Amino acid sequence: MNRPKARPRTRADDPRGDGVRAQDLLSELDLAVQEHFAWLKAWHRALLCGPPEGVVSLSSAASDLGRFGTWFLRNQHSGLVNQPAVRSIARLHEELRERARALAARAGDGASLPDAEYDAFMDAASGFVMQVRRLERAFTAAFSDVDPLTGVLNRHAMCRELERERARAVRMGRPCALAIADLDHFKAVNDCHGHAAGDRVLAAAAELFASGLRAYDSVYRYGGEEFLFCLPEAPLDVARQILERILSSLSVRAIPLAEGTQLTITCSFGVAEITPDATLDETLARADQALYAAKREGRARVCTWPMTGEPRTAAS
């Protein structure tokens, strides 16, 4: 079976998880470049303008890890930091400090600096900045597809990816289900507990949705309290099983609110399967009608669109 590749997940997928989030990493990378330029300027000033004892002190000063080095050591096994791209930047940072230390020691002994060693040092300095900026661009591009409140993919990413997934399913003749989820009685949460509580509920629900999916499934913030699920390789019966399992987990999860209070919520799902004869908009309209059927029948349930006829409940 040719299954779609799993989408690499970022810490932004779990905004309340432990470890370093995408926003934290981007902030530290930007600070690392600022610190790098300030350190490099001070290093050259001491080397070119300072007294001999100042040059000697460069050797020990270069042993300092700096803010970025200290931050990396503290977080190197955590979340997004524990990946090859960040480790490569940390190695460059360490190499740069080692080259600075060696050059400073040579200058402190009164020897001239070999051109090749100085060039290697400056190449390392430039390479560090280029790698940091490259990683920043990659994370910024990825993070632009993420809903900042819930940490799941946003509608912009949804529109792009669903068209691609529909084309794949139709071309290969494989099943793929789309489901629209709507949190039940969400307006009452905002009215009774305030919008901050509503935000907590949305974030908690999104976290549970993402954790209940298979590696190659996706969940998107569709708008308001609605989410959309894309379930490749899932005919309606498989999609129903996945969503009913998520619904069961959601209905028993206590979501902490302010002042020690807790809240439980439920969700209604409408599901439709992608077919060659229906556009993406038509498939979403079918899922939306199935969602309305779930609401009419009492909420907290999964309803499916059966390709012909009216929407029916998953249990029927």
Buried (B, 14 or more C-beta within 10 A) or exposed (E): EEEBEEBEEBBBBBBEBEBBBBBBBBEBBEEBBEBBEEBBEEBEEBBEEBEEEBBBBBBEBBEEBBBBBEBBEEBEEEBBBEEEEBEEBBEBBEBBBBBBBBBBBBBBEEEEBEEEEBEBBEEBBEBBBEBBEEBBEEBEEBBEBBBEBBBBBBBEBBEEBBEEBBEBBBEEEBBBBBBBBBBBEBEEBBEEBEEEBBBBBBBBBBBBBBEBBBEBBBBBBBEEBBBBBBBBBBEBEBBBEBBBEBBEEBEEBEBEBEEEEEBEBBBBBBBBBBBEEBEBEEBBBBBBBBBBBBBEBEBBBBBBBBEEEEBBBBEE
